[in-house]
Amino acid sequence: MTVRVRMFAGLRHLVDDQELEVPLPAGATVGVLRDALIERYPVLDGFLSTLVFAIDEEVQPPERVLRDGELVEVIPPIAGGRR
């Protein structure tokens, strides 16, 4: 199966693309996707522990099983505050 992965903010610059297609075995989970991204883009390794994986605008746990063609959004932590 293949899932689409949309990278947000500075992540798209680290992988040099905003949307990726990642082949995964049937029954793969968000955690398997995370590991596949590290293998494909080692530069992400230091960031992945702080990233949020969302599907349909809902944060997903690592054990969430993915479906073929699904869009997974990878969002870095967002900092805010007063200026």
Backbone bond lengths (Angstrom), bond angles and torsions (degrees), N, CA, C in turn:
res aa  C-N    CA-C-N  psi(-1)  N-CA   C-N-CA  omega(-1)  CA-C   N-CA-C  phi
1 M - - - 1.454 - - 1.514 108.59 -
2 T 1.307 115.44 163.52 1.462 121.74 178.49 1.518 108.45 -131.32
3 V 1.338 116.19 134.28 1.461 120.36 173.14 1.523 108.60 -114.76
4 R 1.300 114.14 152.13 1.464 120.10 175.47 1.518 107.31 -95.38
5 V 1.315 115.47 140.86 1.466 120.96 -179.06 1.516 107.96 -127.24
6 R 1.315 116.03 122.18 1.461 121.29 177.64 1.529 108.47 -104.16
7 M 1.329 115.16 123.56 1.462 121.71 -179.27 1.529 109.58 -97.43
8 F 1.311 116.04 137.27 1.462 121.37 -178.76 1.521 111.57 -110.45
9 A 1.320 114.37 157.61 1.474 124.35 174.44 1.527 110.56 53.88
10 G 1.332 116.70 -136.87 1.461 121.48 -175.70 1.511 114.27 -66.36
11 L 1.330 117.54 -15.25 1.464 119.80 179.67 1.519 111.51 -62.00
12 R 1.334 116.33 -37.17 1.470 118.50 -178.63 1.524 111.28 -63.36
13 H 1.330 116.75 -28.54 1.469 119.67 178.05 1.528 110.85 -76.32
14 L 1.331 116.66 -32.66 1.461 119.88 179.26 1.522 112.31 -67.76
15 V 1.327 117.18 -33.48 1.466 120.61 -179.49 1.526 111.71 -103.08
16 D 1.319 116.38 -0.84 1.463 123.52 177.17 1.530 112.72 60.63
17 D 1.339 115.27 34.56 1.458 120.42 177.54 1.523 108.71 -167.35
18 Q 1.319 116.96 152.56 1.465 120.26 178.07 1.523 111.59 -92.62
19 E 1.336 116.13 -35.50 1.463 118.59 -179.08 1.521 109.60 -130.32
20 L 1.323 115.36 131.67 1.455 122.41 -176.85 1.522 109.56 -119.58
21 E 1.317 116.14 157.38 1.456 121.99 168.71 1.519 106.11 -113.36
22 V 1.328 115.96 125.67 1.456 120.56 -176.39 1.529 108.98 -120.94
23 P 1.337 117.50 117.25 1.463 119.79 175.81 1.523 109.72 -75.67
24 L 1.331 116.13 136.93 1.458 122.47 -179.15 1.523 108.82 -140.61
25 P 1.322 116.97 156.77 1.476 118.62 175.36 1.525 110.50 -69.80
26 A 1.314 116.46 153.01 1.472 120.97 176.43 1.523 108.90 -56.03
27 G 1.322 116.08 139.57 1.456 121.36 179.31 1.517 113.84 83.06
28 A 1.335 117.73 6.94 1.461 121.00 -179.74 1.526 110.58 -64.33
29 T 1.317 115.34 151.44 1.460 122.56 -179.50 1.525 110.59 -108.60
30 V 1.309 115.44 174.52 1.467 121.04 174.89 1.531 109.41 -58.47
31 G 1.324 117.47 -38.55 1.463 121.09 177.83 1.520 112.33 -62.68
32 V 1.319 117.36 -39.38 1.464 121.49 176.97 1.529 109.52 -65.65
33 L 1.319 116.56 -40.95 1.465 120.71 176.40 1.520 110.14 -60.46
34 R 1.319 117.28 -45.74 1.468 121.50 178.87 1.531 109.83 -55.59
35 D 1.324 116.89 -46.99 1.468 120.72 -179.91 1.522 111.48 -64.30
36 A 1.328 117.19 -38.10 1.466 121.04 178.72 1.531 110.88 -65.22
37 L 1.326 116.33 -37.23 1.466 119.74 178.12 1.524 111.24 -66.43
38 I 1.329 117.12 -39.44 1.471 120.23 177.47 1.522 110.27 -63.51
39 E 1.325 116.19 -42.48 1.462 119.81 -179.90 1.527 111.01 -64.12
40 R 1.316 116.22 -41.51 1.472 121.53 -178.07 1.525 112.15 -75.57
41 Y 1.328 116.50 -35.91 1.469 122.41 -177.75 1.529 109.04 -131.50
42 P 1.326 118.22 81.62 1.470 121.25 -177.51 1.536 113.66 -55.41
43 V 1.324 117.51 -25.38 1.461 120.94 179.46 1.533 111.39 -60.88
44 L 1.318 118.50 -22.34 1.463 122.42 -179.62 1.529 113.14 -78.63
45 D 1.319 117.62 -15.49 1.463 121.26 -173.24 1.529 112.97 -51.35
46 G 1.303 118.20 -43.40 1.461 121.19 -179.00 1.519 114.43 -72.00
47 F 1.319 117.26 -14.28 1.460 121.45 -176.76 1.525 113.75 -102.03
48 L 1.323 117.58 -24.73 1.457 120.19 -168.29 1.522 114.75 -61.77
49 S 1.313 118.49 -26.79 1.468 119.09 179.66 1.529 111.87 -68.92
50 T 1.319 117.33 -18.13 1.466 120.80 -178.93 1.524 113.08 -105.02
51 L 1.323 117.42 -0.91 1.455 120.73 -175.67 1.519 112.10 -85.92
52 V 1.313 114.59 153.19 1.461 122.43 176.48 1.524 106.94 -110.20
53 F 1.336 115.71 134.46 1.462 121.83 175.84 1.522 106.81 -107.99
54 A 1.333 116.01 122.85 1.467 120.57 -176.12 1.525 110.24 -125.46
55 I 1.337 114.21 145.88 1.461 122.16 173.71 1.523 106.23 -131.13
56 D 1.318 116.38 128.65 1.466 121.46 -176.83 1.536 110.94 53.41
57 E 1.319 115.23 42.07 1.473 123.79 176.79 1.533 113.54 64.53
58 E 1.343 117.64 19.01 1.458 121.21 176.66 1.515 109.28 -120.00
59 V 1.322 116.49 131.01 1.458 122.10 178.42 1.528 109.11 -63.31
60 Q 1.332 115.56 136.71 1.465 120.95 -175.68 1.527 110.98 -116.72
61 P 1.327 117.48 142.30 1.463 121.16 176.02 1.532 110.49 -77.51
62 P 1.331 117.73 161.99 1.468 121.07 -179.03 1.527 114.19 -59.44
63 E 1.334 118.56 -26.14 1.463 120.65 -177.27 1.526 113.91 -85.69
64 R 1.332 117.25 -1.00 1.479 121.59 179.56 1.525 109.60 -63.96
65 V 1.327 117.87 122.69 1.466 122.97 179.25 1.532 109.06 -77.19
66 L 1.331 114.86 134.37 1.463 121.55 -178.69 1.523 110.88 -92.16
67 R 1.337 115.05 156.11 1.462 121.82 176.59 1.532 109.59 -113.29
68 D 1.301 115.68 150.71 1.459 121.37 178.96 1.526 110.04 -56.06
69 G 1.332 116.69 132.00 1.450 122.34 177.37 1.516 114.82 82.95
70 E 1.322 117.75 -4.67 1.467 121.20 -176.96 1.532 110.65 -65.08
71 L 1.325 116.13 148.33 1.455 122.59 176.74 1.521 108.79 -99.86
72 V 1.326 115.54 122.10 1.464 122.13 177.41 1.520 107.71 -112.72
73 E 1.312 116.32 126.55 1.466 121.08 178.66 1.525 108.71 -98.97
74 V 1.326 115.23 130.71 1.458 121.16 179.35 1.526 107.29 -108.84
75 I 1.335 115.16 117.18 1.454 121.46 -171.20 1.532 110.06 -120.69
76 P 1.329 117.14 125.77 1.463 119.51 176.94 1.529 110.49 -74.32
77 P 1.338 117.42 165.78 1.456 118.95 177.25 1.522 109.81 -61.18
78 I 1.302 114.54 146.03 1.465 120.18 -179.59 1.508 108.40 -110.85
79 A 1.320 115.47 125.81 1.454 120.65 178.32 1.513 108.03 -107.70
80 G 1.268 115.52 144.63 1.457 120.10 178.70 1.514 109.55 -146.38
81 G 1.263 115.14 -177.35 1.452 118.71 179.25 1.508 110.70 154.89
82 R 1.284 113.90 -176.01 1.462 119.41 179.83 1.505 110.56 -88.27
83 R 1.288 114.49 151.59 1.462 120.91 177.17 1.488 109.30 -97.70
